[in-house]
């Protein structure tokens, strides 16, 4: 005989605290924005092989691939995803979906941004792998080796991020004017201005 499950009534639900409401208020716009840009999801078969989870048809899958990778071509998007997923051991469905969400969070708009996003995700993933190895090793040689690898990859991540920002700004640099002073009959001085006693 099947066991009956107890239904939770409205009166039994725990009311939201002021802190809960504040968290929801701060995050709801971000959550709503993420719904407008769904990422690729992966499913694992009995052997642990990952495949794109696509119950609603190929058109939706293509849109999700484009959202996640920035690639308009199906083959380009799938190859880029495969390159990122090759970082993972078999049967890593949760991690695969996490990497996909990370790429989607960078919001690549074309193939170039997609490649940079993939490299950033790969750099971060490997940084955390080497950090875990360093924390679990007792020998100084192993700790130093993994720390050096981690540091190099962190530098690579920063360069990828800087490159992505420059690419999105089309190479334009922003010049910040810190101070502008114009005296009567004088010229404008742009930059940090230091005054001495007596106005000299």
Backbone as CSV, one residue per row, in Angstrom:
resi,resn,N_x,N_y,N_z,CA_x,CA_y,CA_z,C_x,C_y,C_z
1,UNK,0.839,-1.192,0.000,0.000,0.000,0.000,0.885,1.257,0.000
2,UNK,0.570,2.167,-0.892,1.393,3.372,-1.013,1.223,4.252,0.206
3,UNK,2.343,4.813,0.654,2.335,5.672,1.829,1.862,7.067,1.434
4,UNK,0.887,7.572,2.192,0.354,8.894,1.901,1.300,9.977,2.429
5,UNK,1.498,10.973,1.625,2.346,12.088,2.038,1.482,13.205,2.590
6,UNK,1.943,13.813,3.650,1.199,14.890,4.285,1.395,16.179,3.506
7,UNK,0.295,16.830,3.180,0.362,18.096,2.472,0.590,19.235,3.467
8,UNK,1.458,20.154,3.066,1.733,21.309,3.914,0.690,22.387,3.661
9,UNK,0.003,22.792,4.699,-1.007,23.832,4.559,-0.362,25.208,4.631
10,UNK,-1.099,26.193,4.179,-0.571,27.550,4.144,-0.197,28.044,5.535
11,UNK,-0.971,27.654,6.541,-0.718,28.130,7.894,0.546,27.528,8.493
12,UNK,1.030,26.369,7.924,2.208,25.710,8.455,3.511,26.237,7.870
13,UNK,3.422,27.042,6.823,4.623,27.584,6.192,5.278,28.606,7.115
14,UNK,6.601,28.554,7.198,7.333,29.484,8.050,7.292,30.881,7.435
15,UNK,6.825,31.877,8.174,6.772,33.236,7.606,8.172,33.785,7.370
16,UNK,8.278,34.670,6.396,9.569,35.275,6.071,9.946,36.311,7.119
17,UNK,11.196,36.256,7.535,11.699,37.261,8.472,12.054,38.533,7.698
18,UNK,12.351,39.596,8.428,12.759,40.845,7.777,14.048,40.641,6.974
19,UNK,14.944,39.798,7.507,16.185,39.508,6.797,15.893,38.763,5.500
20,UNK,14.976,37.780,5.558,14.603,37.027,4.355,14.043,37.959,3.291
21,UNK,13.189,38.874,3.717,12.587,39.818,2.766,13.639,40.726,2.147
22,UNK,14.615,41.132,2.958,15.683,41.998,2.444,16.532,41.264,1.412
23,UNK,16.826,39.972,1.688,17.600,39.170,0.735,16.840,39.029,-0.574
24,UNK,15.554,38.714,-0.487,14.737,38.554,-1.694,14.643,39.855,-2.483
25,UNK,14.466,40.959,-1.765,14.353,42.250,-2.436,15.623,42.588,-3.205
26,UNK,16.775,42.247,-2.623,18.041,42.557,-3.280,18.349,41.662,-4.458
27,UNK,17.860,40.406,-4.420,18.241,39.432,-5.441,17.183,39.191,-6.509
28,UNK,15.936,39.578,-6.266,14.880,39.297,-7.237,15.162,39.866,-8.630
29,UNK,15.652,41.118,-8.755,15.958,41.618,-10.112,16.980,40.758,-10.848
30,UNK,18.001,40.271,-10.104,19.017,39.426,-10.726,18.423,38.086,-11.147
31,UNK,17.567,37.527,-10.285,16.940,36.245,-10.606,16.016,36.375,-11.808
32,UNK,15.290,37.472,-11.869,14.403,37.703,-13.015,15.201,37.876,-14.299
33,UNK,16.339,38.567,-14.201,17.192,38.757,-15.382,17.761,37.424,-15.868
34,UNK,18.093,36.533,-14.930,18.652,35.238,-15.314,17.624,34.386,-16.037
35,UNK,16.333,34.583,-15.716,15.278,33.835,-16.403,15.181,34.245,-17.870
36,UNK,15.588,35.487,-18.165,15.547,35.979,-19.543,16.705,35.441,-20.368
37,UNK,17.697,34.819,-19.719,18.865,34.318,-20.433,19.192,32.909,-19.925
38,UNK,18.371,31.916,-20.275,18.606,30.553,-19.782,19.894,29.962,-20.336
39,UNK,20.586,29.202,-19.511,21.836,28.572,-19.931,21.606,27.114,-20.294
40,UNK,22.592,26.534,-20.949,22.529,25.126,-21.323,22.575,24.266,-20.063
41,UNK,21.750,23.233,-20.017,21.768,22.282,-18.918,22.175,20.908,-19.432
42,UNK,22.878,20.183,-18.577,23.386,18.873,-18.968,22.740,17.773,-18.145
43,UNK,22.600,16.617,-18.773,22.085,15.428,-18.109,23.108,14.312,-18.292
44,UNK,23.148,13.372,-17.365,24.099,12.260,-17.442,23.347,10.954,-17.676
45,UNK,23.869,10.116,-18.577,23.243,8.817,-18.801,23.755,7.803,-17.773
46,UNK,23.391,6.535,-17.955,23.771,5.493,-16.991,25.278,5.309,-16.886
47,UNK,26.003,5.651,-17.948,27.458,5.490,-17.955,28.186,6.759,-17.505
48,UNK,27.426,7.786,-17.168,28.041,9.021,-16.717,28.385,9.988,-17.829
49,UNK,28.012,9.655,-19.068,28.293,10.548,-20.187,27.331,11.743,-20.156
50,UNK,27.882,12.935,-20.366,27.075,14.150,-20.324,26.489,14.464,-21.697
51,UNK,25.253,14.922,-21.701,24.609,15.360,-22.932,23.727,16.552,-22.602
52,UNK,23.512,17.409,-23.587,22.667,18.578,-23.366,21.244,18.119,-23.088
53,UNK,20.705,18.588,-21.972,19.333,18.245,-21.588,18.386,19.122,-22.390
54,UNK,17.595,18.512,-23.245,16.803,19.266,-24.198,15.441,18.605,-24.414
55,UNK,14.525,18.773,-23.452,13.226,18.117,-23.597,12.220,18.879,-24.454
56,UNK,12.555,20.133,-24.827,11.561,20.972,-25.491,11.854,21.249,-26.963
57,UNK,12.824,20.554,-27.525,13.067,20.730,-28.947,14.363,21.434,-29.264
58,UNK,14.805,21.272,-30.512,16.120,21.749,-30.923,16.219,23.261,-30.990
59,UNK,15.117,23.971,-31.272,15.159,25.427,-31.389,15.528,26.054,-30.044
60,UNK,14.920,25.567,-28.969,15.243,26.076,-27.644,16.690,25.764,-27.281
61,UNK,17.146,24.572,-27.647,18.537,24.192,-27.356,19.505,25.134,-28.053
62,UNK,19.217,25.496,-29.302,20.081,26.414,-30.038,20.122,27.786,-29.359
63,UNK,18.956,28.229,-28.864,18.906,29.524,-28.176,19.724,29.475,-26.889
64,UNK,19.633,28.358,-26.159,20.389,28.227,-24.914,21.890,28.156,-25.182
65,UNK,22.280,27.468,-26.265,23.692,27.398,-26.639,24.209,28.796,-26.989
66,UNK,23.400,29.563,-27.720,23.795,30.925,-28.094,23.910,31.804,-26.849
67,UNK,22.963,31.669,-25.907,23.026,32.440,-24.662,24.304,32.150,-23.888
68,UNK,24.667,30.873,-23.831,25.778,30.442,-22.987,27.129,30.715,-23.630
69,UNK,27.231,30.537,-24.939,28.532,30.620,-25.611,28.719,31.873,-26.457
70,UNK,27.636,32.560,-26.802,27.736,33.700,-27.699,27.848,33.297,-29.158
71,UNK,27.846,32.000,-29.432,28.015,31.495,-30.800,26.661,31.323,-31.475
72,UNK,26.521,31.906,-32.650,25.284,31.751,-33.397,25.235,30.414,-34.142
73,UNK,26.385,29.890,-34.495,26.435,28.593,-35.174,26.373,27.458,-34.167
74,UNK,25.541,26.461,-34.450,25.372,25.343,-33.528,26.677,24.618,-33.289
75,UNK,27.412,24.312,-34.366,28.656,23.553,-34.218,29.681,24.310,-33.385
76,UNK,29.799,25.625,-33.636,30.763,26.431,-32.878,30.415,26.434,-31.396
77,UNK,29.140,26.582,-31.083,28.716,26.589,-29.691,28.941,25.260,-28.999
78,UNK,28.610,24.158,-29.685,28.769,22.827,-29.082,30.242,22.505,-28.871
79,UNK,31.088,22.847,-29.852,32.529,22.590,-29.702,33.085,23.374,-28.519
80,UNK,32.674,24.634,-28.380,33.160,25.459,-27.266,32.711,24.873,-25.925
81,UNK,31.469,24.428,-25.861,30.976,23.797,-24.636,31.747,22.515,-24.327
82,UNK,31.994,21.709,-25.365,32.745,20.465,-25.170,34.153,20.741,-24.642
83,UNK,34.778,21.793,-25.155,36.128,22.132,-24.697,36.128,22.450,-23.205
84,UNK,35.094,23.149,-22.747,34.995,23.477,-21.320,34.665,22.220,-20.505
85,UNK,33.740,21.406,-21.010,33.319,20.213,-20.269,34.422,19.156,-20.187
86,UNK,35.387,19.222,-21.102,36.516,18.282,-21.048,37.388,18.487,-19.806
87,UNK,37.188,19.605,-19.108,37.900,19.827,-17.850,37.424,18.866,-16.765
88,UNK,36.205,18.379,-16.913,35.549,17.642,-15.836,35.775,16.142,-15.942
89,UNK,35.786,15.465,-14.805,35.802,13.996,-14.826,34.430,13.481,-15.244
90,UNK,34.320,12.180,-15.581,33.014,11.622,-15.965,31.989,11.763,-14.833
91,UNK,30.731,11.775,-15.215,29.619,11.819,-14.258,29.702,13.052,-13.365
92,UNK,29.892,14.220,-13.982,29.994,15.480,-13.228,28.877,16.418,-13.649
93,UNK,27.642,15.933,-13.557,26.505,16.703,-14.043,26.360,18.049,-13.336
94,UNK,26.493,18.061,-12.021,26.341,19.305,-11.280,27.412,20.320,-11.650
95,UNK,28.653,19.852,-11.755,29.740,20.754,-12.132,29.571,21.250,-13.568
96,UNK,29.097,20.368,-14.450,28.874,20.774,-15.842,27.850,21.894,-15.917
97,UNK,26.767,21.756,-15.164,25.749,22.803,-15.152,26.276,24.085,-14.513
98,UNK,27.161,23.937,-13.516,27.758,25.117,-12.885,28.644,25.864,-13.877
99,UNK,29.495,25.147,-14.607,30.366,25.782,-15.601,29.550,26.466,-16.684
100,UNK,28.458,25.818,-17.079,27.567,26.418,-18.074,26.960,27.718,-17.547
101,UNK,26.537,27.703,-16.286,25.966,28.913,-15.677,27.010,30.018,-15.557
102,UNK,28.256,29.641,-15.248,29.323,30.648,-15.152,29.526,31.343,-16.492
103,UNK,29.594,30.546,-17.553,29.758,31.138,-18.890,28.581,32.042,-19.213
104,UNK,27.395,31.572,-18.904,26.199,32.346,-19.189,26.181,33.645,-18.382
105,UNK,26.719,33.595,-17.157,26.772,34.783,-16.318,27.669,35.869,-16.884
106,UNK,28.694,35.466,-17.633,29.573,36.445,-18.299,28.844,37.089,-19.469
107,UNK,27.791,36.424,-19.942,26.913,36.949,-21.004,27.656,37.277,-22.294
108,UNK,28.347,36.294,-22.894,29.033,36.564,-24.160,28.042,36.883,-25.273
109,UNK,28.366,37.894,-26.056,27.463,38.332,-27.126,27.887,37.849,-28.510
110,UNK,29.090,37.318,-28.633,29.539,36.785,-29.915,30.620,35.738,-29.660
111,UNK,31.188,35.215,-30.737,32.149,34.120,-30.602,33.414,34.530,-29.853
112,UNK,33.905,35.739,-30.089,35.116,36.194,-29.408,34.882,36.267,-27.902
113,UNK,33.775,36.867,-27.497,33.449,36.943,-26.080,33.210,35.546,-25.501
114,UNK,32.642,34.650,-26.323,32.422,33.278,-25.875,33.725,32.557,-25.595
115,UNK,34.713,32.762,-26.455,36.014,32.117,-26.246,36.691,32.667,-24.986
116,UNK,36.602,33.978,-24.792,37.176,34.573,-23.580,36.445,34.068,-22.333
117,UNK,35.121,33.940,-22.426,34.343,33.433,-21.297,34.753,31.999,-20.970
118,UNK,34.955,31.187,-21.999,35.370,29.797,-21.787,36.738,29.729,-21.119
119,UNK,37.648,30.592,-21.546,38.992,30.611,-20.954,38.942,31.092,-19.499
120,UNK,38.070,32.047,-19.208,37.928,32.524,-17.836,37.371,31.432,-16.928
121,UNK,36.365,30.722,-17.421,35.781,29.617,-16.648,36.818,28.527,-16.409
122,UNK,37.581,28.197,-17.462,38.620,27.171,-17.331,39.690,27.606,-16.326
123,UNK,40.097,28.879,-16.396,41.117,29.389,-15.470,40.633,29.296,-14.032
124,UNK,39.410,29.739,-13.791,38.876,29.696,-12.428,38.773,28.258,-11.924
125,UNK,38.278,27.378,-12.775,38.107,25.973,-12.368,39.449,25.362,-11.964
126,UNK,40.474,25.626,-12.763,41.786,25.059,-12.459,42.430,25.732,-11.252
127,UNK,42.178,27.034,-11.066,42.683,27.719,-9.868,42.173,27.018,-8.619
128,UNK,40.888,26.715,-8.582,40.307,26.074,-7.404,40.806,24.635,-7.245
129,UNK,41.083,23.960,-8.350,41.646,22.600,-8.279,43.027,22.629,-7.633
130,UNK,43.870,23.547,-8.112,45.224,23.644,-7.559,45.197,24.135,-6.115
131,UNK,44.250,25.018,-5.790,44.116,25.482,-4.405,43.751,24.320,-3.488
132,UNK,42.847,23.457,-3.951,42.455,22.294,-3.148,43.633,21.344,-2.952
133,UNK,44.408,21.134,-4.026,45.579,20.259,-3.918,46.596,20.821,-2.940
134,UNK,46.810,22.138,-3.003,47.788,22.767,-2.110,47.366,22.637,-0.650
135,UNK,46.048,22.751,-0.395,45.567,22.694,0.988,45.594,21.283,1.562
136,UNK,45.619,20.273,0.683,45.562,18.879,1.145,46.921,18.192,1.151
137,UNK,47.958,18.895,0.718,49.297,18.304,0.684,50.113,18.752,1.895
138,UNK,50.945,17.841,2.369,51.782,18.140,3.529,53.186,18.596,3.142
139,UNK,53.637,18.228,1.942,55.008,18.548,1.557,55.100,19.976,1.017
140,UNK,56.169,20.665,1.387,56.363,22.041,0.929,56.525,22.109,-0.582
141,UNK,57.149,21.106,-1.165,57.366,21.101,-2.617,56.038,21.084,-3.356
142,UNK,55.137,20.211,-2.917,53.827,20.110,-3.559,53.000,21.369,-3.345
143,UNK,53.045,21.909,-2.137,52.300,23.142,-1.842,52.807,24.290,-2.707
144,UNK,54.132,24.437,-2.805,54.720,25.515,-3.614,54.369,25.354,-5.094
145,UNK,54.445,24.116,-5.589,54.159,23.865,-7.005,52.714,24.213,-7.349
146,UNK,51.778,23.777,-6.501,50.368,24.054,-6.773,50.034,25.525,-6.577
147,UNK,50.693,26.169,-5.624,50.464,27.600,-5.401,50.958,28.424,-6.587
148,UNK,52.102,28.041,-7.157,52.634,28.757,-8.328,51.700,28.593,-9.527
149,UNK,51.207,27.373,-9.739,50.253,27.150,-10.840,48.996,27.984,-10.634
150,UNK,48.510,27.995,-9.399,47.308,28.752,-9.063,47.518,30.242,-9.323
151,UNK,48.669,30.761,-8.919,48.958,32.188,-9.079,49.029,32.575,-10.556
152,UNK,49.661,31.738,-11.376,49.741,32.012,-12.820,48.355,32.051,-13.450
153,UNK,47.501,31.107,-13.047,46.150,31.064,-13.608,45.305,32.239,-13.138
154,UNK,45.521,32.684,-11.912,44.806,33.864,-11.429,45.203,35.093,-12.247
155,UNK,46.496,35.174,-12.601,46.949,36.258,-13.468,46.329,36.169,-14.847
156,UNK,46.209,34.943,-15.358,45.582,34.737,-16.668,44.116,35.151,-16.632
157,UNK,43.431,34.812,-15.549,42.019,35.192,-15.408,41.870,36.711,-15.451
158,UNK,42.738,37.410,-14.724,42.678,38.874,-14.691,42.911,39.465,-16.073
159,UNK,43.860,38.890,-16.826,44.132,39.376,-18.186,42.950,39.110,-19.112
160,UNK,42.319,37.938,-18.959,41.131,37.629,-19.769,40.018,38.631,-19.482
161,UNK,39.818,38.929,-18.198,38.766,39.879,-17.816,39.059,41.265,-18.373
162,UNK,40.313,41.696,-18.278,40.705,43.002,-18.814,40.524,43.045,-20.329
163,UNK,40.897,41.964,-20.996,40.732,41.892,-22.452,39.267,41.958,-22.839
164,UNK,38.421,41.241,-22.097,36.986,41.249,-22.379,36.411,42.649,-22.208
165,UNK,36.809,43.334,-21.142,36.309,44.685,-20.904,36.752,45.643,-22.007
166,UNK,38.013,45.538,-22.431,38.510,46.386,-23.517,37.780,46.082,-24.817
167,UNK,37.548,44.807,-25.077,36.845,44.412,-26.305,35.423,44.976,-26.314
168,UNK,34.765,44.894,-25.160,33.390,45.399,-25.080,33.336,46.921,-25.187
169,UNK,34.395,47.580,-24.750,34.466,49.042,-24.877,35.048,49.474,-26.209
170,UNK,35.313,48.505,-27.090,35.887,48.772,-28.423,37.223,49.495,-28.333
171,UNK,37.978,49.169,-27.296,39.312,49.726,-27.156,39.350,51.150,-26.639
172,UNK,38.174,51.722,-26.319,38.147,53.108,-25.846,38.587,53.162,-24.384
173,UNK,39.355,54.166,-24.058,39.801,54.367,-22.686,38.996,55.499,-22.057
174,UNK,38.664,55.314,-20.798,37.935,56.347,-20.071,38.929,57.222,-19.310
175,UNK,38.879,58.523,-19.553,39.767,59.467,-18.870,38.963,60.189,-17.807
176,UNK,39.403,60.075,-16.583,38.717,60.714,-15.475,39.377,62.047,-15.150
177,UNK,38.567,63.110,-15.162,39.055,64.434,-14.798,38.891,64.582,-13.297
178,UNK,40.001,64.703,-12.602,39.956,64.758,-11.149,39.666,66.163,-10.638
179,UNK,40.169,67.191,-11.340,39.983,68.561,-10.864,40.163,69.520,-12.039
180,UNK,39.256,70.461,-12.151,39.384,71.503,-13.184,39.284,72.858,-12.494
181,UNK,40.295,73.688,-12.715,40.310,75.018,-12.102,40.606,76.049,-13.176
182,UNK,39.753,77.063,-13.276,39.959,78.146,-14.243,39.955,79.458,-13.484
183,UNK,41.097,80.164,-13.495,41.187,81.482,-12.867,40.837,82.561,-13.885
184,UNK,40.468,83.732,-13.404,40.135,84.845,-14.298,41.318,85.157,-15.203
185,UNK,41.062,85.123,-16.505,42.106,85.434,-17.470,43.165,84.359,-17.572
186,UNK,42.933,83.218,-16.947,43.937,82.158,-16.978,43.500,80.980,-17.818
187,UNK,44.264,79.912,-17.753,43.974,78.699,-18.510,43.450,77.622,-17.564
188,UNK,42.725,76.686,-18.139,42.200,75.569,-17.350,43.337,74.628,-16.994
189,UNK,43.332,74.189,-15.754,44.315,73.212,-15.291,43.579,71.918,-15.017
190,UNK,43.980,70.849,-15.696,43.323,69.561,-15.539,44.255,68.621,-14.790
191,UNK,43.735,68.008,-13.728,44.547,67.083,-12.961,44.567,67.458,-11.500
192,UNK,45.465,66.865,-10.769,45.604,67.199,-9.345,46.274,68.556,-9.205
193,UNK,45.681,69.410,-8.419,46.216,70.766,-8.242,46.638,70.946,-6.793
194,UNK,47.881,71.346,-6.566,48.385,71.596,-5.219,48.693,73.071,-5.085
195,UNK,48.096,73.683,-4.079,48.312,75.116,-3.846,49.273,75.285,-2.685
196,UNK,50.184,76.246,-2.854,51.103,76.588,-1.763,50.601,77.832,-1.051
197,UNK,51.193,78.176,0.031,50.783,79.353,0.785,50.976,80.610,-0.060
198,UNK,50.048,81.509,0.049,50.163,82.761,-0.683,49.700,82.635,-2.122
199,UNK,49.125,81.471,-2.483,48.593,81.272,-3.824,49.640,81.056,-4.874
200,UNK,50.895,80.777,-4.471,51.974,80.571,-5.443,51.809,79.236,-6.153
